[in-house]
Amino acid sequence: MVMSDEGSKEFKDEDVTDFRFFELPSELRLKILSLIIESHVTIDLQPNMHRNAPDRLNLFLTSKRMHAVVAGFFFGSNTFRIFPTHGRYFGPKVAPLLARLPTKYREMMTSLELRLGPGWGNPPDWWKVHNTNLRDYGDDWLGLGDMKDVNRLMVFVEVDPNQDVFKTFRRSRVSFTKFSRSLLRDIMFTLPGLTHVAFDAWPSVKLDGVLMCAMMEETQRKGIEVHLSRELEMQRKYASYQLQRGQFDTTLAV
């Protein structure tokens, strides 16, 4: 250890000693790991994904014991996107993140996200639960059947092509709705431990729109609990208020 001109301490490599992380109380260990590992955004294939999370990746390489702890915490506390939405990974010959992971990591996951909107003009037919185009990954290429601990599915809707603003651009009024509903049905059927689906959307997407109504109906038909984001819940409450005043005719205010 040396002193700089300003009087502050500068440490050399030989001054660093081992830190006995596993001798800390479990509460402190979990708090430290949560600060490093928990992500506030959904994890998906991104061009600079490995550069944006160097601390997390380094923890996996520390030791076998640390790897076991970090892996369970990382995959169990974060949300992972089912199909990639970045342009570089949006294509029929690109395997999603879930397909690239070993089974042991998929079994640790508890939360997934389905983001609907990319390719709405021509729904991506490779977004399938069972895909035979990539033979190296098998029929259940996403491994959803392995994810027995996944109890939460987040569905984020970017656009509803059934709105009039998309009239001159869409192929048909129901193609994207039919695609989204079928995809959601297959995902819910394949996930063995799913208990609730949480819906969220951009402000332009209406809760009483054709797309949102179709997906919520499909979820309820499966007997799975529906959760709404704060914005969508406000739309529902407003619809109920208007219905009580006799000014609004909707099926949402139930």
Secondary structure, DSSP 4 states (H G I P E B T S, - for coil): -EE-TTS-EE--GGG-----GGGS-HHHHHHHHHHHH--SS-B---TTHHHH-HHHHHHHTT-HHHHHHHHHHHHHHSEEESS--SGGG-STTS--HHHHS-HHHHTT--EEEEEE-TTTTS--TT--SS--SSGGG-SSTT-GGG-TT--EEEEEE---TTSGGGTTT-S-SSHHHHHHHHHHHHHHHH-TT--EEEEEE-TTS-TTSHHHHHHHHHHHHTT-EEEE-HHHHHHHHHHHHHHHTT----S---
